[in-house]
Amino acid sequence: MSWFRVKSFPLSKDLSGLLVHLQRHGVMCRVTEEKGNQCLWVAQQEQVEAVSQWLAKVEQAGIDDLHYTTDFQQEQVEVSNFFSRLGLKLLSGISHYPVTLLTIFLGICGFLLVEFDREYRAIGWFTMQPILLEGGRAYWGTLQDTLDRAEYWRLITPIFLHFGVLHAAFNSLWVWEFGRRIERFRSPVTLMSVVLITGIFSNLGQYYWSGPSLFGGLSGVLYGLMGFIWVIQMRNPNSPMRLPPGIIGFLLVWLVIGLTGAINLFIDGSIANAAHTVGLLSGMLLGLFWQDRDIKKLD
């Protein structure tokens, strides 16, 4: 086989990437060492001029140190770009939806707490009522104990406790779907208010329904957020927060199925139906309040 010389390069220059680039474009080539330089050769004479012109254009662009990206280097660049874009999206999300992401983050922290605190030593600080540990057994206090001790944070903190990956993932998905709509088209303060109010009322509803027990999760809140948006879009069909009917229908059907007790047959534990119901109703009432307030402003 005949080889045709194209160009010489210093020995210090890494030409492995150049060879990969030429091979990708169907140019058979090789490099030899001659008189203290590296010589680039191609197998077809008609390719000499094309390769020479391409190299000349690169040099005319003012690039003194030619850099040719190999497959491995290209993968590194793509991975780096992916994480850069991911980081920018995360920063953008934090700046646009701080309350939504904080709520989800605390819910994940609550899941990890439940997962690793098997003896309830830390969980007991976040339940609706105090927990007394004696002889390896847990004894539940009452809501009155919570109020007598002025541990008012317990009224809201159960919403962050999650019992399993699916529980945390399901609730986080819907909080993201609903929360960012409210935060974007209303305000972070509005979303925080809805989360706190529906969270407290759903916790109280579940407590009075089931009595002192271990319960938690953002499901009451997500129903509250949905109820808030649902009422507003019923009164204002052109609301930018509008939800697809299928989403509302799905969660309402899920609520009804939960009330029948059918879901409890397939899970370890039970569905907090009271929290779901009270969360939905309190969210709808808040939606009426905010909608009326907006109407009064317009007037």
C-alpha atoms as a printed R data frame, in Angstrom:
    type eleno elety resid chain resno       x      y      z
1   ATOM     1    CA   MET     A     1   0.000  0.000  0.000
2   ATOM     2    CA   SER     A     2   1.250  3.463 -0.870
3   ATOM     3    CA   TRP     A     3   1.153  6.262  1.730
4   ATOM     4    CA   PHE     A     4   1.061  9.978  0.998
5   ATOM     5    CA   ARG     A     5   2.563 12.540  3.339
6   ATOM     6    CA   VAL     A     6   0.294 15.342  4.585
7   ATOM     7    CA   LYS     A     7   2.040 17.265  7.370
8   ATOM     8    CA   SER     A     8   4.708 17.138 10.074
9   ATOM     9    CA   PHE     A     9   4.082 17.788 13.785
10  ATOM    10    CA   PRO     A    10   6.400 18.118 16.805
11  ATOM    11    CA   LEU     A    11   6.984 14.957 18.810
12  ATOM    12    CA   SER     A    12   5.393 16.603 21.847
13  ATOM    13    CA   LYS     A    13   1.954 16.824 20.225
14  ATOM    14    CA   ASP     A    14  -0.554 14.059 20.942
15  ATOM    15    CA   LEU     A    15  -2.108 13.084 17.592
16  ATOM    16    CA   SER     A    16  -4.262 10.194 18.841
17  ATOM    17    CA   GLY     A    17  -7.382 12.329 18.746
18  ATOM    18    CA   LEU     A    18  -6.552 13.548 15.221
19  ATOM    19    CA   LEU     A    19  -6.272  9.975 14.011
20  ATOM    20    CA   VAL     A    20  -9.643  9.109 15.551
21  ATOM    21    CA   HIS     A    21 -11.212 12.159 13.892
22  ATOM    22    CA   LEU     A    22  -9.851 11.261 10.458
23  ATOM    23    CA   GLN     A    23 -10.860  7.613 10.805
24  ATOM    24    CA   ARG     A    24 -14.405  8.671 11.723
25  ATOM    25    CA   HIS     A    25 -14.530 10.497  8.392
26  ATOM    26    CA   GLY     A    26 -13.309  7.521  6.399
27  ATOM    27    CA   VAL     A    27  -9.665  8.608  6.062
28  ATOM    28    CA   MET     A    28  -7.170  5.759  6.449
29  ATOM    29    CA   CYS     A    29  -4.074  7.270  8.046
30  ATOM    30    CA   ARG     A    30  -0.967  6.616 10.121
31  ATOM    31    CA   VAL     A    31   1.835  8.523 11.858
32  ATOM    32    CA   THR     A    32   5.570  7.871 11.580
33  ATOM    33    CA   GLU     A    33   8.598  9.486 13.205
34  ATOM    34    CA   GLU     A    34  11.123 11.118 10.890
35  ATOM    35    CA   LYS     A    35  13.985 13.502 11.722
36  ATOM    36    CA   GLY     A    36  12.603 14.464 15.126
37  ATOM    37    CA   ASN     A    37   9.057 15.059 13.907
38  ATOM    38    CA   GLN     A    38   5.815 13.155 13.566
39  ATOM    39    CA   CYS     A    39   4.600 12.746 10.001
40  ATOM    40    CA   LEU     A    40   0.960 12.264  9.134
41  ATOM    41    CA   TRP     A    41   0.259 10.024  6.138
42  ATOM    42    CA   VAL     A    42  -2.952  9.085  4.329
43  ATOM    43    CA   ALA     A    43  -3.603  6.078  2.107
44  ATOM    44    CA   GLN     A    44  -5.287  7.904 -0.766
45  ATOM    45    CA   GLN     A    45  -3.600 10.689 -2.701
46  ATOM    46    CA   GLU     A    46  -6.855 12.562 -3.369
47  ATOM    47    CA   GLN     A    47  -7.346 12.945  0.390
48  ATOM    48    CA   VAL     A    48  -4.059 14.791  0.901
49  ATOM    49    CA   GLU     A    49  -5.408 18.119 -0.290
50  ATOM    50    CA   ALA     A    50  -8.678 17.844  1.713
51  ATOM    51    CA   VAL     A    51  -6.880 16.995  4.966
52  ATOM    52    CA   SER     A    52  -4.262 19.711  4.373
53  ATOM    53    CA   GLN     A    53  -6.948 22.336  3.767
54  ATOM    54    CA   TRP     A    54  -8.790 21.319  6.933
55  ATOM    55    CA   LEU     A    55  -5.605 21.570  9.014
56  ATOM    56    CA   ALA     A    56  -4.844 24.949  7.448
57  ATOM    57    CA   LYS     A    57  -8.288 26.263  8.405
58  ATOM    58    CA   VAL     A    58  -7.718 25.161 11.993
59  ATOM    59    CA   GLU     A    59  -4.401 26.984 12.086
60  ATOM    60    CA   GLN     A    60  -5.901 30.099 10.482
61  ATOM    61    CA   ALA     A    61  -8.489 30.152 13.239
62  ATOM    62    CA   GLY     A    62  -5.654 31.105 15.567
63  ATOM    63    CA   ILE     A    63  -5.478 27.851 17.485
64  ATOM    64    CA   ASP     A    64  -1.825 27.366 18.296
65  ATOM    65    CA   ASP     A    65  -2.204 24.146 20.226
66  ATOM    66    CA   LEU     A    66  -4.503 21.859 18.260
67  ATOM    67    CA   HIS     A    67  -6.714 19.703 20.473
68  ATOM    68    CA   TYR     A    68  -8.548 16.732 19.034
69  ATOM    69    CA   THR     A    69 -11.146 15.089 21.234
70  ATOM    70    CA   THR     A    70 -10.933 11.314 21.518
71  ATOM    71    CA   ASP     A    71 -13.943  9.100 22.190
72  ATOM    72    CA   PHE     A    72 -13.054  8.901 25.877
73  ATOM    73    CA   GLN     A    73 -12.466 12.635 26.098
74  ATOM    74    CA   GLN     A    74 -15.741 13.270 24.299
75  ATOM    75    CA   GLU     A    75 -17.557 11.110 26.843
76  ATOM    76    CA   GLN     A    76 -15.916 13.099 29.646
77  ATOM    77    CA   VAL     A    77 -17.056 16.354 28.042
78  ATOM    78    CA   GLU     A    78 -20.601 15.056 27.607
79  ATOM    79    CA   VAL     A    79 -20.751 13.871 31.239
80  ATOM    80    CA   SER     A    80 -19.379 17.203 32.413
81  ATOM    81    CA   ASN     A    81 -21.943 19.083 30.321
82  ATOM    82    CA   PHE     A    82 -24.741 16.878 31.686
83  ATOM    83    CA   PHE     A    83 -23.861 17.651 35.295
84  ATOM    84    CA   SER     A    84 -23.409 21.319 34.449
85  ATOM    85    CA   ARG     A    85 -26.897 21.445 32.945
86  ATOM    86    CA   LEU     A    86 -28.257 19.479 35.898
87  ATOM    87    CA   GLY     A    87 -26.634 21.921 38.303
88  ATOM    88    CA   LEU     A    88 -28.066 24.904 36.444
89  ATOM    89    CA   LYS     A    89 -31.535 23.352 36.449
90  ATOM    90    CA   LEU     A    90 -31.240 22.681 40.184
91  ATOM    91    CA   LEU     A    91 -30.165 26.251 40.877
92  ATOM    92    CA   SER     A    92 -32.977 27.517 38.669
93  ATOM    93    CA   GLY     A    93 -35.447 25.303 40.507
94  ATOM    94    CA   ILE     A    94 -34.248 26.519 43.896
95  ATOM    95    CA   SER     A    95 -34.607 30.132 42.823
96  ATOM    96    CA   HIS     A    96 -38.052 29.661 41.245
97  ATOM    97    CA   TYR     A    97 -39.590 27.036 43.542
98  ATOM    98    CA   PRO     A    98 -37.823 27.266 46.934
99  ATOM    99    CA   VAL     A    99 -40.839 26.286 49.058
100 ATOM   100    CA   THR     A   100 -41.784 23.370 46.795
101 ATOM   101    CA   LEU     A   101 -38.272 21.938 46.848
102 ATOM   102    CA   LEU     A   102 -37.857 22.562 50.579
103 ATOM   103    CA   THR     A   103 -41.092 20.680 51.266
104 ATOM   104    CA   ILE     A   104 -39.950 17.728 49.161
105 ATOM   105    CA   PHE     A   105 -36.489 17.806 50.760
106 ATOM   106    CA   LEU     A   106 -37.942 17.690 54.266
107 ATOM   107    CA   GLY     A   107 -40.173 14.806 53.202
108 ATOM   108    CA   ILE     A   108 -37.121 12.871 52.005
109 ATOM   109    CA   CYS     A   109 -35.337 13.647 55.271
110 ATOM   110    CA   GLY     A   110 -38.393 12.318 57.108
111 ATOM   111    CA   PHE     A   111 -38.241  9.103 55.081
112 ATOM   112    CA   LEU     A   112 -34.566  8.617 55.951
113 ATOM   113    CA   LEU     A   113 -35.323  9.258 59.620
114 ATOM   114    CA   VAL     A   114 -38.025  6.602 59.663
115 ATOM   115    CA   GLU     A   115 -35.809  4.215 57.713
116 ATOM   116    CA   PHE     A   116 -32.855  4.362 60.096
117 ATOM   117    CA   ASP     A   117 -34.426  5.224 63.461
118 ATOM   118    CA   ARG     A   118 -35.953  1.837 64.189
119 ATOM   119    CA   GLU     A   119 -36.123  2.503 67.948
120 ATOM   120    CA   TYR     A   120 -38.182  5.704 67.550
121 ATOM   121    CA   ARG     A   121 -35.692  7.750 69.552
122 ATOM   122    CA   ALA     A   122 -35.572 10.613 67.057
123 ATOM   123    CA   ILE     A   123 -38.913 10.015 65.365
124 ATOM   124    CA   GLY     A   124 -40.605 10.702 68.689
125 ATOM   125    CA   TRP     A   125 -39.741 14.382 68.346
126 ATOM   126    CA   PHE     A   126 -41.726 14.716 65.119
127 ATOM   127    CA   THR     A   127 -44.879 12.689 65.795
128 ATOM   128    CA   MET     A   128 -48.236 14.297 66.594
129 ATOM   129    CA   GLN     A   129 -47.920 13.252 70.222
130 ATOM   130    CA   PRO     A   130 -44.918 12.407 72.450
131 ATOM   131    CA   ILE     A   131 -43.628  8.842 72.573
132 ATOM   132    CA   LEU     A   132 -42.420  7.280 75.825
133 ATOM   133    CA   LEU     A   133 -39.921  4.422 75.425
134 ATOM   134    CA   GLU     A   134 -39.787  1.893 78.257
135 ATOM   135    CA   GLY     A   135 -38.486 -1.640 78.198
136 ATOM   136    CA   GLY     A   136 -38.137 -1.655 74.452
137 ATOM   137    CA   ARG     A   137 -41.791 -0.668 73.984
138 ATOM   138    CA   ALA     A   138 -43.304  2.606 72.773
139 ATOM   139    CA   TYR     A   139 -46.168  4.251 74.654
140 ATOM   140    CA   TRP     A   140 -48.130  6.998 72.955
141 ATOM   141    CA   GLY     A   141 -48.968 10.270 74.612
142 ATOM   142    CA   THR     A   142 -51.916 12.402 73.610
143 ATOM   143    CA   LEU     A   143 -52.501 15.664 71.776
144 ATOM   144    CA   GLN     A   144 -53.169 17.251 75.143
145 ATOM   145    CA   ASP     A   145 -49.640 16.253 76.205
146 ATOM   146    CA   THR     A   146 -48.324 18.047 73.136
147 ATOM   147    CA   LEU     A   147 -50.218 21.215 74.005
148 ATOM   148    CA   ASP     A   148 -49.331 21.050 77.705
149 ATOM   149    CA   ARG     A   149 -45.633 20.851 76.816
150 ATOM   150    CA   ALA     A   150 -45.999 23.676 74.273
151 ATOM   151    CA   GLU     A   151 -44.491 21.406 71.600
152 ATOM   152    CA   TYR     A   152 -46.529 23.052 68.881
153 ATOM   153    CA   TRP     A   153 -44.206 21.997 66.066
154 ATOM   154    CA   ARG     A   154 -45.745 18.533 66.371
155 ATOM   155    CA   LEU     A   155 -48.900 19.856 64.751
156 ATOM   156    CA   ILE     A   156 -47.072 20.085 61.398
157 ATOM   157    CA   THR     A   157 -44.002 17.802 61.502
158 ATOM   158    CA   PRO     A   158 -45.844 14.473 60.910
159 ATOM   159    CA   ILE     A   159 -46.334 15.499 57.268
160 ATOM   160    CA   PHE     A   160 -42.609 14.958 56.687
161 ATOM   161    CA   LEU     A   161 -42.508 11.372 58.007
162 ATOM   162    CA   HIS     A   162 -42.693  8.786 55.220
163 ATOM   163    CA   PHE     A   163 -42.900  5.029 55.539
164 ATOM   164    CA   GLY     A   164 -41.163  3.577 52.512
165 ATOM   165    CA   VAL     A   165 -39.615  4.666 49.231
166 ATOM   166    CA   LEU     A   166 -42.865  4.489 47.270
167 ATOM   167    CA   HIS     A   167 -44.670  6.546 49.903
168 ATOM   168    CA   ALA     A   168 -42.028  9.285 49.719
169 ATOM   169    CA   ALA     A   169 -41.735  9.155 45.915
170 ATOM   170    CA   PHE     A   170 -45.512  9.265 45.283
171 ATOM   171    CA   ASN     A   171 -46.020 12.242 47.583
172 ATOM   172    CA   SER     A   172 -42.940 14.099 46.306
173 ATOM   173    CA   LEU     A   173 -44.102 13.727 42.694
174 ATOM   174    CA   TRP     A   174 -47.484 15.308 43.372
175 ATOM   175    CA   VAL     A   175 -46.145 18.028 45.662
176 ATOM   176    CA   TRP     A   176 -43.799 19.004 42.825
177 ATOM   177    CA   GLU     A   177 -46.661 18.946 40.307
178 ATOM   178    CA   PHE     A   178 -49.000 21.085 42.429
179 ATOM   179    CA   GLY     A   179 -46.642 23.134 44.557
180 ATOM   180    CA   ARG     A   180 -44.664 24.719 41.753
181 ATOM   181    CA   ARG     A   181 -47.877 25.856 40.037
182 ATOM   182    CA   ILE     A   182 -48.989 27.729 43.140
183 ATOM   183    CA   GLU     A   183 -45.511 29.072 43.799
184 ATOM   184    CA   ARG     A   184 -45.061 30.275 40.243
185 ATOM   185    CA   PHE     A   185 -48.455 31.848 39.630
186 ATOM   186    CA   ARG     A   186 -49.185 33.017 43.179
187 ATOM   187    CA   SER     A   187 -46.171 33.315 45.471
188 ATOM   188    CA   PRO     A   188 -43.890 31.309 47.772
189 ATOM   189    CA   VAL     A   189 -45.734 32.824 50.741
190 ATOM   190    CA   THR     A   190 -49.058 31.551 49.386
191 ATOM   191    CA   LEU     A   191 -47.671 28.056 48.924
192 ATOM   192    CA   MET     A   192 -46.096 28.028 52.380
193 ATOM   193    CA   SER     A   193 -49.401 29.127 53.893
194 ATOM   194    CA   VAL     A   194 -51.337 26.399 52.081
195 ATOM   195    CA   VAL     A   195 -48.787 23.731 53.065
196 ATOM   196    CA   LEU     A   196 -48.810 24.737 56.742
197 ATOM   197    CA   ILE     A   197 -52.574 25.115 57.064
198 ATOM   198    CA   THR     A   198 -53.556 21.970 55.163
199 ATOM   199    CA   GLY     A   199 -50.752 20.073 56.897
200 ATOM   200    CA   ILE     A   200 -51.962 21.011 60.370
201 ATOM   201    CA   PHE     A   201 -55.617 20.317 59.606
202 ATOM   202    CA   SER     A   202 -54.887 16.977 57.894
203 ATOM   203    CA   ASN     A   203 -52.755 15.913 60.867
204 ATOM   204    CA   LEU     A   204 -55.500 16.884 63.325
205 ATOM   205    CA   GLY     A   205 -58.092 15.087 61.215
206 ATOM   206    CA   GLN     A   206 -56.051 11.878 61.164
207 ATOM   207    CA   TYR     A   207 -55.342 12.111 64.903
208 ATOM   208    CA   TYR     A   208 -58.994 12.467 65.830
209 ATOM   209    CA   TRP     A   209 -59.931  9.699 63.411
210 ATOM   210    CA   SER     A   210 -57.349  7.096 64.422
211 ATOM   211    CA   GLY     A   211 -56.340  8.267 67.898
212 ATOM   212    CA   PRO     A   212 -52.739  8.396 69.186
213 ATOM   213    CA   SER     A   213 -50.660  6.465 66.652
214 ATOM   214    CA   LEU     A   214 -47.736  6.744 64.266
215 ATOM   215    CA   PHE     A   215 -48.884  8.383 61.049
216 ATOM   216    CA   GLY     A   216 -47.397 10.823 58.595
217 ATOM   217    CA   GLY     A   217 -46.721 11.798 55.017
218 ATOM   218    CA   LEU     A   218 -47.361 14.663 52.632
219 ATOM   219    CA   SER     A   219 -50.450 13.021 51.160
220 ATOM   220    CA   GLY     A   220 -52.838 15.241 53.117
221 ATOM   221    CA   VAL     A   221 -50.928 18.275 51.894
222 ATOM   222    CA   LEU     A   222 -50.906 17.157 48.260
223 ATOM   223    CA   TYR     A   223 -54.673 16.751 48.398
224 ATOM   224    CA   GLY     A   224 -54.842 20.216 49.954
225 ATOM   225    CA   LEU     A   225 -52.759 21.676 47.138
226 ATOM   226    CA   MET     A   226 -54.926 19.955 44.554
227 ATOM   227    CA   GLY     A   227 -58.095 21.200 46.250
228 ATOM   228    CA   PHE     A   228 -56.711 24.738 46.314
229 ATOM   229    CA   ILE     A   229 -55.971 24.723 42.576
230 ATOM   230    CA   TRP     A   230 -59.169 22.853 41.720
231 ATOM   231    CA   VAL     A   231 -61.471 25.432 43.314
232 ATOM   232    CA   ILE     A   232 -59.627 28.329 41.709
233 ATOM   233    CA   GLN     A   233 -59.788 26.805 38.231
234 ATOM   234    CA   MET     A   234 -63.488 25.966 38.658
235 ATOM   235    CA   ARG     A   235 -64.157 29.633 39.325
236 ATOM   236    CA   ASN     A   236 -61.619 30.791 36.757
237 ATOM   237    CA   PRO     A   237 -61.263 28.287 33.877
238 ATOM   238    CA   ASN     A   238 -58.467 30.403 32.384
239 ATOM   239    CA   SER     A   239 -56.309 30.184 35.500
240 ATOM   240    CA   PRO     A   240 -52.643 29.558 34.588
241 ATOM   241    CA   MET     A   241 -52.518 27.020 37.429
242 ATOM   242    CA   ARG     A   242 -55.107 24.866 35.658
243 ATOM   243    CA   LEU     A   243 -54.704 21.103 36.135
244 ATOM   244    CA   PRO     A   244 -55.614 18.478 33.522
245 ATOM   245    CA   PRO     A   245 -58.955 16.837 34.461
246 ATOM   246    CA   GLY     A   246 -57.296 13.438 34.381
247 ATOM   247    CA   ILE     A   247 -55.024 14.295 37.310
248 ATOM   248    CA   ILE     A   248 -57.902 15.504 39.465
249 ATOM   249    CA   GLY     A   249 -59.999 12.498 38.498
250 ATOM   250    CA   PHE     A   250 -57.210 10.046 39.284
251 ATOM   251    CA   LEU     A   251 -56.590 11.423 42.780
252 ATOM   252    CA   LEU     A   252 -60.300 11.602 43.577
253 ATOM   253    CA   VAL     A   253 -60.743  7.976 42.525
254 ATOM   254    CA   TRP     A   254 -57.691  7.045 44.609
255 ATOM   255    CA   LEU     A   255 -59.269  8.831 47.572
256 ATOM   256    CA   VAL     A   256 -62.547  6.928 47.182
257 ATOM   257    CA   ILE     A   257 -60.756  3.575 46.835
258 ATOM   258    CA   GLY     A   258 -58.774  4.380 49.967
259 ATOM   259    CA   LEU     A   259 -61.967  5.112 51.893
260 ATOM   260    CA   THR     A   260 -63.287  1.649 51.004
261 ATOM   261    CA   GLY     A   261 -60.286  0.049 52.722
262 ATOM   262    CA   ALA     A   262 -59.333 -1.949 49.631
263 ATOM   263    CA   ILE     A   263 -55.813 -0.505 49.445
264 ATOM   264    CA   ASN     A   264 -55.046 -1.581 53.013
265 ATOM   265    CA   LEU     A   265 -55.220 -5.211 51.869
266 ATOM   266    CA   PHE     A   266 -52.118 -4.741 49.708
267 ATOM   267    CA   ILE     A   267 -49.861 -2.618 51.921
268 ATOM   268    CA   ASP     A   268 -48.104 -2.906 55.247
269 ATOM   269    CA   GLY     A   269 -50.052 -0.436 57.370
270 ATOM   270    CA   SER     A   270 -53.063  1.641 56.428
271 ATOM   271    CA   ILE     A   271 -53.972  4.633 54.317
272 ATOM   272    CA   ALA     A   272 -54.416  7.932 56.175
273 ATOM   273    CA   ASN     A   273 -57.874  8.490 54.704
274 ATOM   274    CA   ALA     A   274 -58.839 11.157 57.208
275 ATOM   275    CA   ALA     A   275 -55.705 13.169 56.379
276 ATOM   276    CA   HIS     A   276 -56.510 12.943 52.666
277 ATOM   277    CA   THR     A   277 -60.116 14.014 53.124
278 ATOM   278    CA   VAL     A   278 -59.448 16.842 55.563
279 ATOM   279    CA   GLY     A   279 -56.498 18.019 53.481
280 ATOM   280    CA   LEU     A   280 -58.669 18.187 50.357
281 ATOM   281    CA   LEU     A   281 -61.491 20.067 52.111
282 ATOM   282    CA   SER     A   282 -59.168 22.543 53.831
283 ATOM   283    CA   GLY     A   283 -57.364 23.195 50.542
284 ATOM   284    CA   MET     A   284 -60.656 23.867 48.791
285 ATOM   285    CA   LEU     A   285 -61.681 26.327 51.506
286 ATOM   286    CA   LEU     A   286 -58.354 28.118 51.155
287 ATOM   287    CA   GLY     A   287 -58.894 28.242 47.399
288 ATOM   288    CA   LEU     A   288 -62.231 29.962 47.969
289 ATOM   289    CA   PHE     A   289 -60.590 32.451 50.315
290 ATOM   290    CA   TRP     A   290 -57.741 33.279 47.942
291 ATOM   291    CA   GLN     A   291 -60.068 33.490 44.958
292 ATOM   292    CA   ASP     A   292 -62.417 35.846 46.791
293 ATOM   293    CA   ARG     A   293 -59.477 37.913 47.945
294 ATOM   294    CA   ASP     A   294 -58.243 38.255 44.357
295 ATOM   295    CA   ILE     A   295 -61.734 39.260 43.198
296 ATOM   296    CA   LYS     A   296 -61.902 41.941 45.874
297 ATOM   297    CA   LYS     A   297 -58.523 43.263 44.767
298 ATOM   298    CA   LEU     A   298 -59.781 43.535 41.185
299 ATOM   299    CA   ASP     A   299 -62.860 45.386 42.394
